[in-house]
Amino acid sequence: MHLYRDGINLSLECCPLISDRKLSHLEICRDRDVGPREKRTHLDEVELIHNAAPELDISDVDLSTDLFSKRISYPIIISAMTGGHPSTKKINENLAKAAADLGIGMCVGSQRAAIEDPRMEETFSVVRRVAPSIPVIANIGAAQLLSADALRSAERSVEMVGADAIAVHLNLLQELVQPGGDTRYRGVLEGIAEVAGSLGRPVIVKETGCGISREVASSLIEAGAAAIEVAGAGGTSWAAVEHYNASVQGDNLKAAVADSLRDWGIPTAMSICEVASLRSPAGNVPGAGPGFKLIASGGIKNGLDIARSIALGADMAGIARPLLAPAFVSASYVSAKLGEIAYGLKVVSMLTGARSLKELQGAPTVVRGYLKEWLSQRGLSR
């Protein structure tokens, strides 16, 4: 027997526990309020200075850039969302087709389910099949790097999607409040270093909604990370997701702790500045320089958010939840949403007088409010 919703097969037949959880997480993110209660990205505290006479046509604005030796049309990637359940194959297919249509990159969701159950591989491999030319990023959890076969798991993840790079996601808060979650994290930096030194693919280290500090970013770069995706607080709160998940499962302890930590984390704007500060002469991180990629994510909703992130020091931005509901419908719905975001970014670039990504990164800004106070108290240079 098969259950269908929104035209997608939601059958749970023969699916393991991890696979079922993937679907549960997806539906919670689509259907419930999973944002923080009070915390926000603070990107609204970045004022881009309007240029009333930019001497540009919109056709002059070219925001293309390189991502791991491939050219993308806009500094945008589809951030990790899903995979690992039969119903998610069509969602990833829609996302990948839209990414190819716009000419941007895509990171798949955690591939643990497919590593443990090869029947789930097609829910991920469909991405490369329908989008053969885009940058594709594989995805493995930091906790999985603590196992004896961590390197082989990373290799399988890359092979599964023909990946150009691999993301290692840091989701400590989620794991600690998730029923049955992984609670071991000692040795993660060593695991990242092993993958970075042995895999033959660039390693992106990404958070999942709690942001990355300057100190942690420094350790990650020293471990060999080629890129950092901040995934700051202000977007999806995985503590909120796990609160709903634990409540349904009757785990009152995890549900209560998750609810109390719904606003935990470094806001997105602050996390961008934390990591970007390592590029200053005062950063003092071996190998940091301008070479590592800085990806803004966490509550990024539109082109203005992306432009503000880039002006703060990001190289590009990751979009996730705004694309989730469209991905349940069709690739064309995702393309329409991405097209809106990309055009908005192009418009804001023109409004600042920036014809290229490099010029947008140097756009004049005024920082105010709590973000200004954070920079001051943390001694961060911009």
Secondary structure, DSSP 8 states (H G I E B T S, - for coil): ---EETTEE---TT--HHHHHHHHHHHHHHHS--S-SS----GGGEEE---S-----GGG-B--EEETTEEESSSEEE-----SSTTHHHHHHHHHHHHHHHT-EEE----HHHHH-GGGTHHHHHHHHH-TTS-EEEEEEGGGGGSTTHHHHHHHHHHHHT-SEEEEEE-HHHHHHSTT-----TTHHHHHHHHHHHSSS-EEEEESSS---HHHHHHHHHTT-SEEE---BTS--HHHHHHHHHHHHT-HHHHHHHHHTTT-S-BHHHHHHHHHGGGSTT---TT-TTTSEEEE-SS--SHHHHHHHHHHT-SEEEE-GGGHHHHHH-HHHHHHHHHHHHHHHHHHHHHHT--BHHHHHT--EEE-HHHHHHHHHHT---
